[in-house]
Amino acid sequence: MLCRMTTNPDGKSEGNADGAAQGSQQPRRRAPAGAAVLREDVTEAIRSAVFEELAAVGYARMSIEGIARRAGVGKTAVYRRWRSKLHLVLDLVSAIAVQGLPAPDTGTLEGDLRLLYEVTSRALRHPVASQVIPDLQAEAARNPDIAEAMQKALREGQEGVASGIVAAAERRGEVRMGIDDELALDLISGPLYWRSVVIRDPKLPKDYLEKLTRATAAALKAL
């Protein structure tokens, strides 16, 4: 995710370094007066730095200075894109909600659930995610903006995938038509989230995902 970038020591320039080498061959277009050219590699470096900084020091101690230092840019590069660390974090959390999780399509209910659990388990147990998610949840209790963004990211990301799994199972006749979507979401997403994020078990028991898959599939069929 980190991208290579070049900035001046004061972090005020994000222009294309290749432009100088090509200036003698091709006329360069001038940006409109007052316009800032925001390089995508700098933006991605800042986003990566935010996740790393959140994992290292937490939201309360995180600062624009620390993010800029970790990203290798000046503070002005950050402020050109986001007004504050709150807006930066809200933007990143919202982006996660939009990206969501990949929808499994294995051809069976148990196969879809197992694949979802494998992907979700790896994501939740990643060193960065395992630090960032609990910290932002703690902040959400004090900040309604973060609470809303976290709910959107966690709920919509899982809800879209879970509803897709249930809909496919309904079409195949593995579960009855019209089962309770809210209850299905709780059954599919709740146990692994509890184990990995709430109690933060350092290691899943042997065959846990396989047993969870069978139990969840049975529960969905019983609805």
N, C-alpha and C positions, 0 to 999 in steps of 0.2 A: 504494500500500500504506500510505503514511503517512496517518494520519487526524487530523482536527482534534481537539484535546483541551483541557481546562481543568483546571488543578491549582492548588492553593495554592502560594505560594512555597516552603514547606518540603516540598512533594511528599507530604504525609501524607493528603490528602483526595482521594478519587476519586468523590465523591458526584455526583448528578445536579444540574447547575446549574439546570435547569428546575424542579426541585422547589420552590425558594423562591418562584418566581413563581406557582406553582399552589397553594401552601400554603393561601392564604386561601379557595380554592374547593373543594378536595378534601382530605379527611384523608389523611395520608401513612402508609404502612405502615412500621413500625419493623423493621429487620433484627434477627435474634436477637442477643442480647448476645455480643460478642466476634467476631461474623462480619464478614468483610471483603467488600465489594462490589467485584469486580474488573471494571472497565470494559473492554469489548472494544476500544474505540478506543485506550486506553492500552496494552493488550497488543500490538496491531498496531504501534503506534508504536515500542515497545521492540524487537519483532522486526525491524522495518525498520532500526532503529538498530544492531542487532547485525551485520547484513550489511554495513552501511556502515562500521562500526568495524573489522570484520574485514578489509575491503578496504583500509582506511586504515592500520592499525597492526599487523595480524596478531594471531593468537590469544595469543601469549606476552605482548604488550604491552597487549592489550585489558583493560579494567577495568570494573567495575560503575559506577564514577564516570563514566567516559567514555561508556558506553552511556546512562546516565541523562541526562547533559548533552546528548548528541546527540538523544535522544528528547524532551527538554524536560520531564522528570519528576524527582522526587526519587528517591534511592537506595532508599527504602523501597518505592516502587512496584515496583521490580525484584525486591527480596528477598521481596515478598509472593508472587511468582509462581515464582521459582527460587532455590534455595539458594546457587548459585554460578554463575560464568560457565561452568564445565564443564557443569553441568546445563542451563543456558540453551542452549548450543550443541548439546548432545546432543538436546534437545527439537526444535530447529529442523531439524537434520539428519534426525531421524526423521520429522518432518512432511513433508519433501521426499520421502522414500521412500514415504510413504502417498499423496501426491498423484500422483507418477509423471508420465509423459509421456502425452499424448493418443494413443490407438491409431488409426493411419491406416486408412482404409477406402476406398481409391480404386477397388478392383475388379481391380487387377493387382499382381503382386509388385513390379515395378519402380516402379510408381506409389506403393505403400506405402513402399518403401525411400527413394525420393526425398523424399517428404514428411517422413518421419522424420529424414532427414539435414538437411533445411532447418531444421526446428524445433530439433533438437539442436545444430546448428552455431551458430545464433543464440544459444541459451542458453549454450553453453560459451564463446562469444567475447564475451559481455556483460562490460563492464568489472568489475563486481562479482564475477561468477562466476569470471572468469579470474584474479582475485587470491585469492579465498576458497578455491577447491578445492585449488590447490597448497599453500597454507598449512596447511590442515587435514590434507592428506596427510602433510606433514612432521611435524605434531604426532601423527598416528596412529602413526608409527614409535616414538614415545616413550610414548604413552598408549593402553593396550588398549581403554579405553571408547570413545575417539574412533575407534579403528581399527574396532571392531565396528559403530559407528553409520555410519561412512563406507561400509563394505562393504555394509551393508544398504541404504543410500540409493542408492549407485551401481549395485549389482547388481540389486536388486529392481525399481528404476525401469526399468532397461533390459530386464531379463529378462521382465517382464510384457508389454511392448510387442513385443519380439522374438518371443516364443512366439506371440503373437497373429498377427503377420505370417506366421510359418511355418505355423501352423494354417490360416489362410485360404488360403495358397498350396497347401497339401495338399488342401484341399476343392475347389479349382479345378483340380487336376491339374497345377499348374505345377512342383511338386517331388514327389518320391516320398513315400509315407507312412512315418512313423516315422524320419525323419532324426535325427541326433544333435543334441539340443537344446543341449548345452553348446558344441559346435563351431559350431552356427548362431549362438549368442549372440556368440561370439568374432568370427566373420566379420562380423556385422552391426555390432557396437559398437566393436570394436577399432581399426580404421584411423582413424576420425574422432576418437576419444578420444586416440589417440597424436598425431595432427597438432595438435589444438587445445589439449590439456592438458599432454602430456609435453614435446614440443619447442616448443610454444607459437608456432607459425608465425603471424606477425602478419597474414598475408593468404593465403587459400587460392588455389592456382593456378587459372587460368581453366578452367572446365568440370570442376573437380575433383569436385564432387558428382555431376555427370552420369556421369562416368567411374567413380566409386566405386559408383554405383548399378548400372551395367551389370556391373561386375566382381563385385560381391557377389551379384547375382542369378544370374550364371553359376556362381559357386562353390557356391551353395546348390543349384542344379539338378544339380551334379555329385556331391553327397554321396550 
